[in-house]
Each structure stands twice: as structure tokens, then as C-alpha cells.
């Protein structure tokens, strides 16, 4: 829920800051700038096309998919060496040198379970991608509604201002 509120604030701040960019710059950057009227569908399409969250979610899913096979693999073998330096050069002792190679073997069935867990994690990430699209759509439509409300309020205020000017002119 906190992420949704944060995303709403970011979209609102971005829309507010973008209102200061001159129109001739927008015509070169944004296809929405050339439209006569802003439609919520066009805004949603632009947000879904340009938002980095969707490609990031796709990449997270691909990364999780690539971790499935390694999750079921054996751990790396370990090689260790041991040396007892005071045993070198003594006739009554063999040189103290040891080499050990070890492999951790999990309990039977654990490797398959680890792989299955990784598969479920990847599936969960994949299933979150439509939710991300839905969240972005909701935020874009909410931002459009806020923008529309502000512009409608500005039109009402302008109409009221003109009415008051007319009343003042009649009164004088």
C-alpha cells in the first residue's frame, strides 16, 4: 500500500513538473503533445510504453527463471590444504601436509525441493507483471482525473471571473 501511495506521488510530481516544459519541446519528445485533446487511453498507453517498471519486472522474471536450474544443483566442492611448518626438516617426523576435498551432499529430495521453490518464485514474479500493468494503469487514470479536475476548475473559475466582471460593469 505504501508503494502505491509513493507511485501516485511520483506520477503526480512528474505530471506537475512536466507542465513547465515548453510546447515546442514536447512536440519533439512526446507524441501526446501533438494531440488536440488528451485522452485517458492515450495517457495510459504512453505510461505503459515508457515506464521502466514493466521492463524491470520482465527482467526480474527472466532472472528468476535462470535461477531454477542452479537452485537444484549440488553446492560447489571445497578443497582445503593444511600445513604444519614445524614438521619440515625433522628426521623423526613426516612433513605435516594435508589436502582435503569435500562435497556437501543434501538430504535426498532437497535438491528437487530447492528447484521447485525457485520455480514457484519465478512463477510468482511472472504473475506480478499484470498487477504492475494494472497499478500503472490505475495511477495514470487517477492522474488524468486529477488533471481533468484541475482544468475543469480553472474553466469554472474563469467563467465566474467573467461573470463578476459583467456584474461590476452593470453596477457602475
HUJOBEL-V916313 format. One record per backbone hydrogen bond with DSSP energy under -1.0 kcal/mol. NH is the residue of the N-H (numbers start at 1). CO is the residue of the C=O. E is the energy in kcal/mol with one decimal. If there is no record, write none. Layout:
nh=NH co=CO e=E
nh=NH co=CO e=E
//
This chain:
nh=5 co=1 e=-2.0
nh=6 co=2 e=-2.2
nh=7 co=3 e=-2.7
nh=8 co=4 e=-2.3
nh=9 co=5 e=-2.1
nh=10 co=6 e=-2.2
nh=11 co=7 e=-2.5
nh=12 co=8 e=-2.5
nh=13 co=9 e=-2.7
nh=14 co=10 e=-2.5
nh=15 co=11 e=-2.6
nh=16 co=12 e=-2.4
nh=17 co=13 e=-2.8
nh=18 co=14 e=-2.2
nh=20 co=17 e=-1.3
nh=21 co=18 e=-1.2
nh=26 co=22 e=-1.7
nh=27 co=23 e=-2.0
nh=29 co=25 e=-1.6
nh=30 co=26 e=-2.8
nh=43 co=39 e=-2.1
nh=44 co=40 e=-2.6
nh=45 co=41 e=-2.5
nh=46 co=42 e=-2.3
nh=47 co=43 e=-2.5
nh=48 co=44 e=-2.8
nh=49 co=45 e=-2.0
nh=50 co=46 e=-2.3
nh=51 co=47 e=-1.8
nh=56 co=52 e=-1.9
nh=57 co=53 e=-2.3
nh=58 co=54 e=-2.2
nh=59 co=55 e=-2.6
nh=60 co=56 e=-2.4
nh=61 co=57 e=-2.1
nh=62 co=58 e=-2.4
nh=63 co=59 e=-2.7
nh=64 co=60 e=-2.3
nh=65 co=61 e=-2.5
nh=66 co=62 e=-1.9
nh=68 co=65 e=-1.2
nh=71 co=67 e=-1.3
nh=73 co=70 e=-1.1
nh=78 co=102 e=-2.9
nh=80 co=100 e=-2.8
nh=82 co=98 e=-2.9
nh=84 co=96 e=-2.9
nh=87 co=84 e=-1.8
nh=88 co=85 e=-1.1
nh=90 co=87 e=-1.1
nh=97 co=95 e=-1.5
nh=98 co=82 e=-2.8
nh=100 co=80 e=-3.1
nh=102 co=78 e=-2.8
nh=110 co=107 e=-2.3
nh=113 co=109 e=-1.7
nh=114 co=110 e=-2.6
nh=115 co=111 e=-2.1
nh=116 co=112 e=-2.2
nh=117 co=113 e=-2.6
nh=118 co=114 e=-2.3
nh=119 co=115 e=-2.2
nh=120 co=116 e=-2.4
nh=121 co=117 e=-2.4
nh=122 co=118 e=-2.3
nh=123 co=119 e=-2.3
nh=124 co=120 e=-2.5
nh=125 co=121 e=-2.3
nh=126 co=122 e=-2.4
nh=127 co=123 e=-2.3
nh=129 co=126 e=-1.0
nh=132 co=128 e=-2.1
nh=133 co=129 e=-2.2
nh=134 co=130 e=-2.5
nh=135 co=131 e=-2.7
nh=136 co=132 e=-2.5
nh=137 co=133 e=-2.4
nh=138 co=134 e=-2.6
nh=139 co=135 e=-2.6
nh=140 co=136 e=-2.5
nh=141 co=137 e=-2.5
nh=142 co=138 e=-2.5
nh=143 co=139 e=-2.6
nh=144 co=140 e=-2.4
nh=145 co=141 e=-2.4
nh=146 co=142 e=-2.4
nh=147 co=143 e=-2.7
nh=148 co=144 e=-3.1
nh=149 co=145 e=-2.5
nh=150 co=146 e=-2.4
nh=151 co=147 e=-2.4
nh=152 co=148 e=-2.7
nh=153 co=149 e=-2.5
nh=154 co=150 e=-2.2
nh=155 co=151 e=-1.9
nh=156 co=152 e=-2.4
nh=157 co=153 e=-2.6
nh=158 co=154 e=-2.3
nh=159 co=155 e=-2.4
nh=160 co=156 e=-2.6
nh=161 co=157 e=-2.4
nh=162 co=158 e=-2.2
nh=163 co=159 e=-2.2
nh=164 co=160 e=-2.5
nh=165 co=161 e=-2.2
nh=166 co=162 e=-2.4
nh=167 co=163 e=-2.5
nh=168 co=164 e=-2.4
nh=169 co=165 e=-2.3
nh=170 co=166 e=-2.2
nh=171 co=167 e=-2.2
nh=172 co=168 e=-1.5
//
